[in-house]
Amino acid sequence: MDLTTGKMLWQESYKNPPVYPSLGENISCDVVVFGGGEAGALCAYYLSEHGMDTVLVEKRKIASGSTGANTGLLQVSNDMPLHQMIDVHGQDDAVRFYRLCRTALDDLESLVRSLGNPFGNHASDPDGDPVGGSLTESAGESVGSASEFVRRESLYFASKAADVKHIMDEYDSLSKHGFAVRKLNKQELADQYGLQKEAGLVTTGDAEFNPYRLTHALVGHCARKNVRVYEDTEVASFHFRGQAPTFRTTQGNVIRAKQAVFCMGYETQDYEKTPGAVLTSSYAMATEPIEESLLWKERCLIWETARPYLYLRTTRDNRVIVGGLDGNAPYGRERDEHVFDRTEQLYAEMVALFPVLSGARVDFRWAATFGNSQDGVPFIGRHPAYPNCYLALGYGGNGTVYYVIAAKVIRDMIRKASNLAWAEALLQPNRLRWDKALVQKIEHLFTPGRS
């Protein structure tokens, strides 16, 4: 699948990442993780930290797929606001899921702080060649603190006057269930943020980060902790010896594992369709560095009630990232030919919100495949058809937070030590194939004319 197109920002922030060997022999392990993006890196991290002999396999290069197009917003709130999620999933599961997202974001911050300098001394053999699965000496810079993780507030505004009720309903739900939120009226939005909108919510506990560098930091850490990492290694076929999966690469090498975790993101849909998964495209742009005094209050994350929604954030070097304007074509020419005009529209939306940014140069423009779930939660858990295999599909705008959840849930499922049985049921990858009542509830909630 053609996942991205255009000139993306994050790769420019880290031009000389480490490289890893391709698999050149037959191997065995406790767990093999397929996919070298954020999901695979997080799963490999959590599995290996609990003593499992883990192998990470990527068919391209680490972080070369959707990770590079991720705009790096981390939020507790989801594409489906809490009050709507309560309508779909019931109060208990909806509130617990939002709390699980809040915990996952805190866990990610702790993880980032624990990484230290991920690219120190690299293992090599006496001839200087990389030991199988360890990273090579090609990394020219450290990303010790360069995941650029910064805690931010989020501002969620009413796109139009009719959405004020939506804002108030969401405020009621968040505040009732203990989430830190405050509401702003039209005058407060104008005075505090310079926005000419009718109403808004400010939530705390969110964050921004650099997904490309964080993924490399995680994989580098895993490689130094004896996770075997292989790039340019594609699986051609697999079968089962009893309950244990065995995989054969295009080069003819065999991976024998006790368990397997598929973290292939949107490309999973090339192999099998996940009921309730919807692939689209999304667009983003990043400006040149801007004088800091011109940026909005506290550089919060900004998004809106409209669907698909516009969102904005800043970067460590004072760029503004703007994303949105999702399209129906998830890949190919129909998506790619709109990169310039859609990012020009994003620019116009940015200037409409903040006229002071008029005249800023656009340095980066890109488009990417994007996926959502119809019921607002990701697809995480046991593969519906294959024993001892698991799916970690964080479909939705909150994908990175979902991947932290996926890594922990799958780790505990493999260890048979889960305290999240309710989450396993809620996130079950095949749930929308058989839960007809849930499908009908979704269709009713999101028929035209409803908020």
C-alpha positions as CSV (number, residue, x, y, z in Angstrom):
1,M,0.0,0.0,0.0
2,D,1.2,3.5,-0.9
3,L,0.9,5.1,2.6
4,T,2.3,8.6,2.2
5,T,3.2,11.2,-0.4
6,G,4.8,14.6,-0.3
7,K,7.6,16.2,1.8
8,M,7.2,15.3,5.4
9,L,8.6,17.2,8.4
10,W,9.9,14.6,10.9
11,Q,12.4,12.9,8.6
12,E,14.1,16.3,8.2
13,S,14.5,16.5,12.0
14,Y,16.5,13.3,12.1
15,K,18.3,12.7,8.8
16,N,20.7,9.9,9.8
17,P,18.7,7.3,11.8
18,P,20.2,3.9,12.6
19,V,19.8,1.0,10.3
20,Y,19.4,-2.6,11.0
21,P,20.2,-5.8,9.1
22,S,17.8,-7.9,7.1
23,L,17.1,-11.4,8.3
24,G,19.6,-13.9,6.9
25,E,19.1,-17.0,8.9
26,N,16.4,-19.2,10.5
27,I,15.5,-18.0,14.0
28,S,13.2,-18.9,16.9
29,C,11.7,-16.6,19.6
30,D,8.9,-16.2,22.1
31,V,7.2,-13.4,20.2
32,V,7.6,-11.9,16.8
33,V,6.3,-8.4,16.2
34,F,5.6,-7.4,12.6
35,G,5.8,-3.7,11.8
36,G,8.5,-1.2,12.6
37,G,6.4,1.8,13.2
38,E,5.1,3.2,16.5
39,A,2.8,0.2,17.2
40,G,5.6,-2.3,16.6
41,A,8.1,-0.4,18.6
42,L,5.8,0.0,21.6
43,C,4.8,-3.7,21.5
44,A,8.4,-4.8,21.3
45,Y,9.3,-2.5,24.2
46,Y,6.6,-3.7,26.5
47,L,7.0,-7.4,25.6
48,S,10.8,-7.4,26.0
49,E,10.7,-5.4,29.3
50,H,8.8,-8.4,30.7
51,G,11.4,-10.9,29.8
52,M,10.0,-12.2,26.5
53,D,12.5,-13.2,23.8
54,T,11.3,-10.7,21.1
55,V,12.0,-10.2,17.4
56,L,10.9,-7.1,15.5
57,V,10.5,-7.4,11.8
58,E,9.9,-4.5,9.3
59,K,9.6,-5.0,5.6
60,R,10.9,-1.5,4.7
61,K,12.9,0.7,7.1
62,I,12.0,1.5,10.7
63,A,9.4,4.3,10.9
64,S,9.2,4.5,7.2
65,G,5.4,4.1,6.9
66,S,2.6,6.0,8.5
67,T,4.7,7.0,11.5
68,G,6.5,9.6,9.4
69,A,3.2,11.2,8.5
70,N,1.8,11.3,12.1
71,T,1.4,14.9,13.2
72,G,2.2,14.1,16.8
73,L,-0.8,15.1,18.8
74,L,-1.4,13.1,22.0
75,Q,-4.9,13.5,23.6
76,V,-7.1,11.9,26.1
77,S,-10.2,13.0,24.1
78,N,-11.0,10.9,21.0
79,D,-12.4,11.4,17.6
80,M,-15.7,10.3,19.2
81,P,-16.3,12.7,22.1
82,L,-17.1,11.2,25.4
83,H,-20.8,12.0,25.4
84,Q,-21.3,10.3,22.0
85,M,-19.1,7.3,23.1
86,I,-21.4,6.9,26.1
87,D,-24.4,6.7,23.7
88,V,-22.6,4.0,21.7
89,H,-20.8,1.9,24.3
90,G,-22.6,2.7,27.5
91,Q,-21.4,4.9,30.3
92,D,-19.1,2.3,32.1
93,D,-17.1,1.3,29.1
94,A,-16.9,4.7,27.6
95,V,-15.7,6.4,30.8
96,R,-13.2,3.5,31.5
97,F,-11.9,3.8,28.0
98,Y,-11.3,7.6,28.3
99,R,-9.5,6.9,31.6
100,L,-7.5,4.2,30.0
101,C,-6.4,6.8,27.4
102,R,-5.4,9.2,30.1
103,T,-3.3,6.5,31.9
104,A,-1.7,5.5,28.5
105,L,-0.6,9.1,28.0
106,D,0.9,9.2,31.4
107,D,2.6,5.9,30.8
108,L,4.1,7.2,27.5
109,E,5.5,10.2,29.3
110,S,7.2,7.9,31.9
111,L,8.5,5.8,29.1
112,V,10.0,8.7,27.2
113,R,11.7,10.0,30.4
114,S,13.2,6.5,31.0
115,L,14.8,6.1,27.6
116,G,17.8,8.4,28.3
117,N,20.3,8.5,25.4
118,P,19.0,5.7,23.1
119,F,22.0,5.8,20.7
120,G,25.1,5.3,22.8
121,N,27.5,2.5,22.2
122,H,26.4,0.0,19.5
123,A,27.2,-3.7,19.5
124,S,29.4,-4.9,16.7
125,D,31.6,-7.9,16.0
126,P,35.4,-7.6,15.8
127,D,35.3,-6.7,12.1
128,G,32.9,-3.8,12.8
129,D,29.9,-5.4,11.2
130,P,26.6,-5.3,13.1
131,V,25.7,-8.3,15.3
132,G,22.5,-9.9,14.0
133,G,19.6,-7.8,15.0
134,S,21.6,-4.9,16.6
135,L,21.6,-1.4,15.2
136,T,24.6,-0.2,13.2
137,E,26.9,2.7,13.9
138,S,25.3,4.9,11.2
139,A,23.4,7.1,13.7
140,G,25.0,10.5,13.5
141,E,23.1,12.1,16.3
142,S,21.5,11.3,19.6
143,V,17.7,11.4,20.2
144,G,18.0,11.1,23.9
145,S,15.5,13.9,24.6
146,A,14.6,14.5,21.0
147,S,11.2,12.7,21.1
148,E,10.2,16.3,21.8
149,F,7.5,15.2,24.2
150,V,5.9,18.3,25.8
151,R,2.7,18.4,27.9
152,R,0.0,20.7,26.4
153,E,-3.5,21.7,27.0
154,S,-6.1,21.2,24.2
155,L,-8.6,23.7,22.9
156,Y,-11.7,22.2,21.3
157,F,-13.9,24.8,19.7
158,A,-17.4,24.9,18.2
159,S,-17.0,25.1,14.4
160,K,-20.3,26.8,14.0
161,A,-23.0,28.3,16.3
162,A,-25.1,25.1,16.1
163,D,-22.3,23.1,17.7
164,V,-22.4,25.0,21.0
165,K,-24.8,22.3,22.3
166,H,-22.2,19.7,21.4
167,I,-19.6,21.6,23.3
168,M,-21.9,21.9,26.4
169,D,-22.8,18.2,26.2
170,E,-19.1,17.2,26.1
171,Y,-18.3,19.6,29.0
172,D,-21.0,18.0,31.1
173,S,-19.8,14.5,30.4
174,L,-16.1,15.2,30.9
175,S,-16.6,17.2,34.1
176,K,-19.1,14.7,35.5
177,H,-16.6,11.9,35.2
178,G,-13.6,13.6,36.7
179,F,-11.7,14.8,33.6
180,A,-10.1,18.2,33.9
181,V,-12.0,20.6,31.6
182,R,-13.1,24.2,31.6
183,K,-15.5,25.9,29.2
184,L,-15.1,29.2,27.4
185,N,-17.7,31.5,26.0
186,K,-17.3,33.7,22.9
187,Q,-15.7,36.6,24.8
188,E,-13.3,34.4,26.6
189,L,-12.2,32.7,23.4
190,A,-11.6,36.1,21.9
191,D,-9.8,37.5,24.9
192,Q,-7.6,34.5,25.7
193,Y,-6.9,33.0,22.3
194,G,-7.9,35.6,19.7
195,L,-10.4,33.1,18.2
196,Q,-13.8,34.3,16.9
197,K,-15.8,31.3,17.8
198,E,-19.0,30.8,19.9
199,A,-17.7,28.4,22.5
200,G,-14.9,26.1,23.4
201,L,-13.4,23.6,25.9
202,V,-9.9,23.5,27.4
203,T,-8.7,20.1,28.6
204,T,-5.5,19.3,30.4
205,G,-3.1,16.4,30.4
206,D,-2.5,16.2,26.6
207,A,0.9,16.4,24.8
208,E,2.8,16.8,21.6
209,F,5.8,14.8,20.4
210,N,8.0,13.8,17.4
211,P,6.7,10.3,16.4
212,Y,9.6,9.6,14.0
213,R,12.3,10.2,16.6
214,L,10.4,8.5,19.4
215,T,10.0,5.3,17.3
216,H,13.7,5.2,16.5
217,A,14.5,5.8,20.2
218,L,12.2,2.9,21.3
219,V,13.6,0.5,18.7
220,G,17.2,1.5,19.5
221,H,16.5,0.9,23.2
222,C,15.0,-2.5,22.3
223,A,17.9,-3.5,20.2
224,R,20.3,-2.7,23.1
225,K,18.1,-4.8,25.3
226,N,18.6,-7.9,23.1
227,V,15.5,-7.5,20.9
228,R,16.5,-8.7,17.5
229,V,15.5,-6.1,14.9
230,Y,15.4,-6.7,11.2
231,E,14.6,-4.3,8.4
232,D,14.1,-5.1,4.7
233,T,12.5,-8.4,5.8
234,E,9.2,-9.3,4.3
235,V,7.1,-12.4,5.1
236,A,5.9,-14.4,2.1
237,S,3.9,-17.1,3.9
238,F,3.1,-18.7,7.2
239,H,1.7,-21.8,8.7
240,F,1.1,-23.4,12.1
241,R,3.0,-26.2,13.8
242,G,0.3,-27.1,16.3
243,Q,-0.6,-23.8,17.8
244,A,2.7,-22.1,17.1
245,P,3.0,-19.8,14.0
246,T,5.9,-20.2,11.6
247,F,6.8,-17.6,9.0
248,R,8.9,-17.7,5.9
249,T,10.4,-14.6,4.4
250,T,10.7,-13.7,0.7
251,Q,14.4,-14.7,1.1
252,G,13.5,-18.2,2.3
253,N,14.4,-17.7,6.0
254,V,12.1,-19.1,8.7
255,I,10.9,-17.4,11.9
256,R,9.5,-19.8,14.5
257,A,7.6,-18.1,17.3
258,K,5.3,-19.0,20.1
259,Q,3.2,-15.9,19.6
260,A,3.0,-13.2,16.9
261,V,1.8,-9.6,17.0
262,F,0.7,-7.9,13.8
263,C,1.4,-4.1,13.9
264,M,1.1,-3.4,10.2
265,G,-1.3,-0.5,10.6
266,Y,-3.5,0.3,7.6
267,E,-1.7,-2.2,5.4
268,T,-3.4,-4.9,7.3
269,Q,-6.5,-4.2,5.2
270,D,-4.5,-5.4,2.1
271,Y,-4.5,-8.9,3.6
272,E,-7.8,-9.1,5.3
273,K,-10.7,-6.6,6.0
274,T,-11.3,-5.7,9.6
275,P,-15.1,-5.2,10.1
276,G,-15.8,-1.6,10.9
277,A,-12.4,-0.3,9.7
278,V,-12.7,2.7,7.3
279,L,-9.7,3.9,5.3
280,T,-9.5,7.5,4.1
281,S,-6.8,10.0,3.4
282,S,-5.6,13.0,5.4
283,Y,-3.5,16.1,4.6
284,A,-1.1,18.2,6.6
285,M,1.3,21.1,6.2
286,A,4.0,22.7,8.3
287,T,5.1,26.3,8.1
288,E,8.6,27.8,8.4
289,P,9.7,28.6,12.0
290,I,7.6,31.6,13.2
291,E,8.4,34.3,15.7
292,E,7.3,32.8,19.0
293,S,5.4,36.0,20.1
294,L,3.0,35.4,17.1
295,L,1.9,32.0,18.4
296,W,-1.3,31.5,20.4
297,K,-1.7,31.2,24.1
298,E,0.5,28.5,25.7
299,R,0.8,26.8,22.3
300,C,-2.1,24.4,23.1
301,L,-3.3,21.7,20.7
302,I,-6.3,23.0,18.8
303,W,-9.2,21.1,17.1
304,E,-12.8,21.6,16.3
305,T,-16.3,20.0,16.4
306,A,-16.6,19.6,12.6
307,R,-16.0,16.2,11.1
308,P,-13.6,15.7,9.6
309,Y,-11.9,18.2,11.8
310,L,-9.1,20.8,11.4
311,Y,-6.3,20.7,14.0
312,L,-3.2,22.7,14.8
313,R,-0.1,22.4,16.9
314,T,3.3,24.0,17.1
315,T,6.8,22.3,17.1
316,R,9.9,22.7,19.1
317,D,11.4,25.1,16.5
318,N,8.2,27.2,16.3
319,R,6.6,25.8,13.2
320,V,2.9,25.5,12.9
321,I,1.5,22.1,11.8
322,V,-2.0,22.1,10.4
323,G,-3.9,19.0,9.4
324,G,-7.3,17.8,8.3
325,L,-9.5,17.9,5.1
326,D,-9.7,14.2,5.0
327,G,-10.6,12.7,1.6
328,N,-12.3,9.4,0.5
329,A,-9.3,8.1,-1.5
330,P,-6.9,6.4,1.0
331,Y,-4.0,6.1,-1.5
332,G,-3.1,6.5,-5.1
333,R,-3.4,9.3,-7.6
334,E,-6.8,10.5,-6.4
335,R,-5.2,11.3,-3.0
336,D,-1.9,12.5,-4.2
337,E,-3.0,15.0,-6.8
338,H,-4.7,17.0,-4.1
339,V,-1.7,17.6,-1.9
340,F,-1.1,21.1,-3.0
341,D,-4.7,22.4,-3.1
342,R,-5.7,20.7,0.2
343,T,-2.7,22.1,2.0
344,E,-3.5,25.6,0.5
345,Q,-6.9,25.2,2.0
346,L,-5.4,24.2,5.4
347,Y,-3.2,27.3,5.1
348,A,-6.3,29.5,4.5
349,E,-8.0,27.9,7.5
350,M,-5.0,28.7,9.7
351,V,-5.0,32.3,8.6
352,A,-8.7,32.6,9.1
353,L,-8.2,31.5,12.7
354,F,-5.0,33.5,13.3
355,P,-4.6,36.4,10.8
356,V,-1.3,37.2,12.3
357,L,0.2,34.1,10.7
358,S,-0.6,35.4,7.2
359,G,2.5,35.4,5.0
360,A,4.2,32.5,6.8
361,R,5.9,30.2,4.2
362,V,4.9,26.6,3.9
363,D,7.9,24.3,4.1
364,F,6.3,20.9,4.2
365,R,3.2,19.4,2.6
366,W,2.1,15.8,2.7
367,A,-0.8,13.4,2.4
368,A,-1.2,10.0,4.1
369,T,-3.5,7.0,4.4
370,F,-5.7,7.3,7.5
371,G,-8.0,4.9,9.2
372,N,-10.9,5.0,11.7
373,S,-13.2,2.6,13.4
374,Q,-16.9,3.0,13.0
375,D,-17.5,2.7,16.8
376,G,-14.7,5.1,17.9
377,V,-12.3,2.6,19.5
378,P,-9.3,0.7,18.1
379,F,-8.9,-2.9,17.1
380,I,-6.8,-4.7,19.7
381,G,-6.6,-8.3,20.8
382,R,-6.6,-11.9,19.6
383,H,-6.7,-12.5,15.9
384,P,-10.1,-13.8,15.0
385,A,-8.8,-16.6,12.8
386,Y,-5.2,-17.5,13.9
387,P,-4.2,-19.0,17.3
388,N,-1.5,-17.3,19.3
389,C,-1.7,-14.2,17.0
390,Y,-2.7,-10.7,18.0
391,L,-3.7,-7.5,16.2
392,A,-2.6,-4.0,17.3
393,L,-4.5,-1.6,15.0
394,G,-4.8,1.9,16.5
395,Y,-7.2,3.3,14.0
396,G,-8.3,6.8,14.8
397,G,-6.8,10.2,15.4
398,N,-5.5,9.1,18.8
399,G,-3.5,6.3,17.4
400,T,-0.3,6.7,19.4
401,V,-2.2,6.6,22.7
402,Y,-4.1,3.5,21.4
403,Y,-0.8,1.8,20.6
404,V,0.4,2.2,24.2
405,I,-2.9,0.6,25.2
406,A,-2.4,-2.2,22.6
407,A,1.1,-2.9,23.8
408,K,0.0,-3.3,27.4
409,V,-3.2,-5.3,26.7
410,I,-1.5,-7.7,24.3
411,R,1.5,-8.1,26.7
412,D,-0.9,-9.1,29.5
413,M,-2.9,-11.4,27.2
414,I,0.2,-13.3,26.3
415,R,1.3,-13.4,29.9
416,K,-2.2,-14.4,31.0
417,A,-2.1,-11.7,33.6
418,S,-4.7,-9.2,32.3
419,N,-6.6,-6.9,34.6
420,L,-8.4,-5.4,31.6
421,A,-10.9,-8.0,30.7
422,W,-13.5,-5.3,30.0
423,A,-11.1,-3.6,27.5
424,E,-10.3,-6.9,25.8
425,A,-14.1,-7.3,25.1
426,L,-14.5,-3.6,24.0
427,L,-11.5,-3.6,21.7
428,Q,-11.9,-7.1,20.2
429,P,-10.9,-6.9,16.5
430,N,-13.9,-8.8,15.2
431,R,-16.5,-7.1,17.3
432,L,-18.3,-5.3,14.5
433,R,-18.8,-8.5,12.5
434,W,-21.2,-10.0,15.1
435,D,-22.4,-7.2,17.3
436,K,-25.4,-6.1,15.2
437,A,-26.9,-4.1,18.1
438,L,-23.8,-2.0,18.2
439,V,-23.8,-1.5,14.5
440,Q,-27.4,-0.3,14.6
441,K,-26.6,2.1,17.4
442,I,-23.8,3.6,15.5
443,E,-25.9,4.0,12.4
444,H,-28.7,5.7,14.4
445,L,-26.3,8.1,16.2
446,F,-24.5,9.3,13.1
447,T,-27.4,9.6,10.6
448,P,-27.5,13.0,8.9
449,G,-28.9,15.8,11.0
450,R,-27.6,14.5,14.3
451,S,-24.7,16.2,16.2
